[in-house]
Amino acid sequence: MLWLAVGLIFLITVPELLRVGLPTVTDIGAVDRSILVSGCELFGLGTILWVVYGGGMQ
């Protein structure tokens, strides 16, 4: 269940914080920010899929 929570955090919360926080704190470009946010979302989605389909204890 912990990994499911981690996946949800990386899928929903962290990308929103990056979208808001990176432009205000750094001078990162829109393309770099988009790549970083998309990578974070993919990591979260992959974690959720791993927990649901492949990470269960047998």
Backbone as JSON Lines, residues from 0, in Angstrom:
{"i":0,"aa":"M","n":[0.81,-1.2,0.0],"ca":[0.0,0.0,0.0],"c":[0.85,1.27,0.0]}
{"i":1,"aa":"L","n":[2.02,1.16,0.6],"ca":[2.91,2.32,0.62],"c":[3.33,2.69,-0.79]}
{"i":2,"aa":"W","n":[3.64,1.67,-1.62],"ca":[4.07,1.96,-2.99],"c":[2.93,2.55,-3.82]}
{"i":3,"aa":"L","n":[1.71,2.16,-3.54],"ca":[0.57,2.75,-4.22],"c":[0.45,4.23,-3.87]}
{"i":4,"aa":"A","n":[0.65,4.56,-2.62],"ca":[0.62,5.96,-2.2],"c":[1.75,6.75,-2.85]}
{"i":5,"aa":"V","n":[2.94,6.15,-2.93],"ca":[4.07,6.82,-3.59],"c":[3.75,7.07,-5.06]}
{"i":6,"aa":"G","n":[3.16,6.08,-5.72],"ca":[2.78,6.25,-7.12],"c":[1.77,7.37,-7.31]}
{"i":7,"aa":"L","n":[0.79,7.45,-6.43],"ca":[-0.21,8.51,-6.53],"c":[0.4,9.88,-6.27]}
{"i":8,"aa":"I","n":[1.33,9.95,-5.35],"ca":[1.98,11.24,-5.07],"c":[2.78,11.69,-6.29]}
{"i":9,"aa":"F","n":[3.52,10.76,-6.92],"ca":[4.31,11.13,-8.09],"c":[3.45,11.35,-9.33]}
{"i":10,"aa":"L","n":[2.24,10.81,-9.35],"ca":[1.37,11.01,-10.5],"c":[0.57,12.31,-10.4]}
{"i":11,"aa":"I","n":[0.22,12.73,-9.18],"ca":[-0.68,13.88,-9.03],"c":[0.0,15.08,-8.36]}
{"i":12,"aa":"T","n":[0.54,14.87,-7.17],"ca":[0.99,15.99,-6.35],"c":[2.3,16.6,-6.84]}
{"i":13,"aa":"V","n":[3.3,15.78,-7.04],"ca":[4.62,16.29,-7.41],"c":[4.6,17.03,-8.76]}
{"i":14,"aa":"P","n":[3.91,16.51,-9.8],"ca":[3.87,17.29,-11.04],"c":[3.23,18.68,-10.89]}
{"i":15,"aa":"E","n":[2.2,18.76,-10.07],"ca":[1.58,20.08,-9.85],"c":[2.52,21.02,-9.13]}
{"i":16,"aa":"L","n":[3.24,20.5,-8.16],"ca":[4.22,21.33,-7.46],"c":[5.34,21.77,-8.39]}
{"i":17,"aa":"L","n":[5.76,20.88,-9.29],"ca":[6.8,21.24,-10.26],"c":[6.3,22.3,-11.25]}
{"i":18,"aa":"R","n":[5.05,22.16,-11.68],"ca":[4.5,23.15,-12.62],"c":[4.44,24.55,-12.02]}
{"i":19,"aa":"V","n":[4.15,24.6,-10.73],"ca":[4.04,25.9,-10.06],"c":[5.38,26.37,-9.53]}
{"i":20,"aa":"G","n":[6.13,25.46,-8.93],"ca":[7.34,25.84,-8.22],"c":[8.55,26.12,-9.09]}
{"i":21,"aa":"L","n":[8.73,25.34,-10.14],"ca":[9.93,25.52,-10.96],"c":[10.02,26.89,-11.63]}
{"i":22,"aa":"P","n":[8.94,27.4,-12.2],"ca":[9.06,28.73,-12.83],"c":[9.31,29.85,-11.82]}
{"i":23,"aa":"T","n":[8.82,29.68,-10.6],"ca":[9.01,30.75,-9.63],"c":[10.37,30.69,-8.96]}
{"i":24,"aa":"V","n":[10.95,29.5,-8.82],"ca":[12.22,29.35,-8.12],"c":[13.41,29.39,-9.08]}
{"i":25,"aa":"T","n":[13.26,28.78,-10.25],"ca":[14.36,28.7,-11.2],"c":[13.97,29.37,-12.51]}
{"i":26,"aa":"D","n":[14.92,29.42,-13.42],"ca":[14.63,29.97,-14.75],"c":[14.64,28.84,-15.79]}
{"i":27,"aa":"I","n":[14.09,27.69,-15.41],"ca":[14.04,26.55,-16.31],"c":[13.05,26.83,-17.44]}
{"i":28,"aa":"G","n":[13.37,26.34,-18.62],"ca":[12.52,26.58,-19.78],"c":[11.27,25.71,-19.77]}
{"i":29,"aa":"A","n":[10.35,26.06,-20.63],"ca":[9.07,25.35,-20.69],"c":[9.25,23.91,-21.16]}
{"i":30,"aa":"V","n":[10.15,23.7,-22.11],"ca":[10.36,22.35,-22.63],"c":[11.0,21.46,-21.56]}
{"i":31,"aa":"D","n":[12.01,21.98,-20.88],"ca":[12.66,21.2,-19.81],"c":[11.68,20.9,-18.68]}
{"i":32,"aa":"R","n":[10.87,21.86,-18.33],"ca":[9.88,21.65,-17.28],"c":[8.86,20.6,-17.7]}
{"i":33,"aa":"S","n":[8.45,20.65,-18.94],"ca":[7.48,19.68,-19.45],"c":[8.06,18.27,-19.44]}
{"i":34,"aa":"I","n":[9.32,18.13,-19.81],"ca":[9.98,16.81,-19.8],"c":[10.08,16.29,-18.37]}
{"i":35,"aa":"L","n":[10.45,17.15,-17.44],"ca":[10.58,16.75,-16.04],"c":[9.23,16.34,-15.46]}
{"i":36,"aa":"V","n":[8.2,17.11,-15.74],"ca":[6.87,16.8,-15.23],"c":[6.34,15.5,-15.85]}
{"i":37,"aa":"S","n":[6.54,15.33,-17.15],"ca":[6.08,14.1,-17.8],"c":[6.82,12.87,-17.28]}
{"i":38,"aa":"G","n":[8.11,13.02,-17.05],"ca":[8.88,11.91,-16.48],"c":[8.39,11.53,-15.09]}
{"i":39,"aa":"C","n":[8.05,12.53,-14.31],"ca":[7.54,12.3,-12.96],"c":[6.18,11.59,-13.03]}
{"i":40,"aa":"E","n":[5.33,12.02,-13.94],"ca":[4.03,11.37,-14.11],"c":[4.18,9.93,-14.58]}
{"i":41,"aa":"L","n":[5.09,9.69,-15.5],"ca":[5.33,8.33,-15.97],"c":[5.86,7.43,-14.86]}
{"i":42,"aa":"F","n":[6.74,7.97,-14.03],"ca":[7.24,7.21,-12.89],"c":[6.1,6.84,-11.95]}
{"i":43,"aa":"G","n":[5.22,7.79,-11.67],"ca":[4.08,7.52,-10.8],"c":[3.14,6.49,-11.39]}
{"i":44,"aa":"L","n":[2.85,6.61,-12.68],"ca":[1.98,5.65,-13.34],"c":[2.62,4.27,-13.37]}
{"i":45,"aa":"G","n":[3.9,4.21,-13.67],"ca":[4.61,2.94,-13.68],"c":[4.6,2.28,-12.31]}
{"i":46,"aa":"T","n":[4.76,3.06,-11.26],"ca":[4.73,2.52,-9.9],"c":[3.36,1.95,-9.57]}
{"i":47,"aa":"I","n":[2.32,2.66,-9.94],"ca":[0.97,2.18,-9.69],"c":[0.71,0.89,-10.46]}
{"i":48,"aa":"L","n":[1.09,0.85,-11.73],"ca":[0.88,-0.36,-12.52],"c":[1.69,-1.53,-11.98]}
{"i":49,"aa":"W","n":[2.89,-1.26,-11.5],"ca":[3.72,-2.31,-10.92],"c":[3.06,-2.89,-9.67]}
{"i":50,"aa":"V","n":[2.5,-2.01,-8.84],"ca":[1.84,-2.48,-7.61],"c":[0.61,-3.3,-7.94]}
{"i":51,"aa":"V","n":[-0.19,-2.83,-8.89],"ca":[-1.45,-3.49,-9.18],"c":[-1.23,-4.81,-9.93]}
{"i":52,"aa":"Y","n":[-0.35,-4.83,-10.91],"ca":[-0.22,-6.01,-11.76],"c":[1.0,-6.87,-11.51]}
{"i":53,"aa":"G","n":[2.08,-6.31,-11.03],"ca":[3.28,-7.13,-10.94],"c":[3.98,-7.13,-9.61]}
{"i":54,"aa":"G","n":[3.6,-6.31,-8.69],"ca":[4.36,-6.21,-7.46],"c":[3.74,-6.9,-6.28]}
{"i":55,"aa":"G","n":[2.61,-7.58,-6.49],"ca":[1.95,-8.24,-5.37],"c":[2.73,-9.45,-4.89]}
{"i":56,"aa":"M","n":[2.57,-9.75,-3.63],"ca":[3.22,-10.94,-3.07],"c":[2.46,-12.18,-3.52]}
{"i":57,"aa":"Q","n":[3.17,-13.18,-3.94],"ca":[2.56,-14.39,-4.48],"c":[2.26,-15.37,-3.37]}
